[in-house]
Amino acid sequence: MSFLQNFFSRFNKKELMNKFLIVGIGNIGDKYTNTRHNIGFLVIDKLSEILKSPLSLVKLGYRAEGSYKGKKIILLKPSNYVNNSGKSLLYWKNKEKIPNKNILVICDDLNLYFGNIKLKANGSSGGHNGLKDIEEYLKSNNYSRLRVGILNSKKFNKTDYVLGEWTDEEKDDLNNIISSSLETVLSFIHNGIDETMNIHNSKNLMDENI
């Protein structure tokens, strides 16, 4: 391989390692905007605002492109509804040539109490159908996920609860939860998964065996 080929090969690899795909899971449509299942969308919307990178309708979702501390960031809100998030993620992962280690999926989680967030480098879906679908499309569970707790009570119908709107009490805390999630996402991009997990993961009574 010539000097120029070596140079451009190294340059392309470095460029790929500096590109991240941040995916928020949620349901498209006004009636879902304020539901618990759409916390991933809320975080992406706020990231879009902070990065001054407006989202626009593209194939299989809403996409924005920005940068943070020299890293290129692709924001994505899949438009196939929560349970069918994988197709959109895989399409944009391949189109942007982003390695799995630079993917972060943001979703709601019934296994975590409301107010808690947990970052993981890989693992099971934890019963989340959106993560199940992503795993099927990627044929791997080796991608990072930021799980935002929504549990306030064990006495509920699961579908009704996740598709229910935030209570007034929850709304009071929502901005703080979104802010914590944003800090975690930006740390993941800048500092990497291991350091970010050490700094930002919160402890709660239900997450120890997940």
Phi, psi and omega in degrees: 000135183288167178302315182295320178296318177298316182299310183289330176296314178295321180297315181295320178297317179296320180297319180294322181290343179260016180241132184234144175247115181250116188244126174257131180268139178183181178252135178283139176126143184301326184290346180258354190306316186258024179268158182297327182295344186259019181299327178299320177295319181298320179293318178297318179301318181289321176299317178301319179293314182296318182279356182056043181233094184294143177282143177225152181289126180225186178298124174066020177165192174246132190229146171220156180228129180212193179216154178211119180049046176082000180257138177275133184237128172254119176263140183218132169242103180301146183254016183259015184073161189307310188289352181234041185282339189295322184299316180294315180300313182296320180301312184283331173300313181290319181297320181269355179057053183257127179290154181305324183294344179255017176257135173228124179253131180250126183213165173283159180213123180279351179272356180241140177295149177305131181103344178261145174231152181216127178260132178228146181279338180189191176126187183284171179286343182063025180086002181274118185294330177294317178292324176301315182294319178298316179299321179295319181287320180283342187057036182192150171251017179271071172213151183280147177220139176253112185258123184254118185292137178234002186285127174237341182204145177276348184264086180200160168276124189305311183297313180298323184291310184291333178267003176278158181276157179300141173284168179299321179295318179296320180300327180298329183260352189298319180298321178294321180294318178296319178299317178297321178295319179298316178301320181293316180299313183292327175292319176304316181292317187273318188255344182095168188292315187295310180297321181293320177298319180296325185276316196255342182295134179257151183264137173211174191286344187250002189256003192289332182250016183269000000 
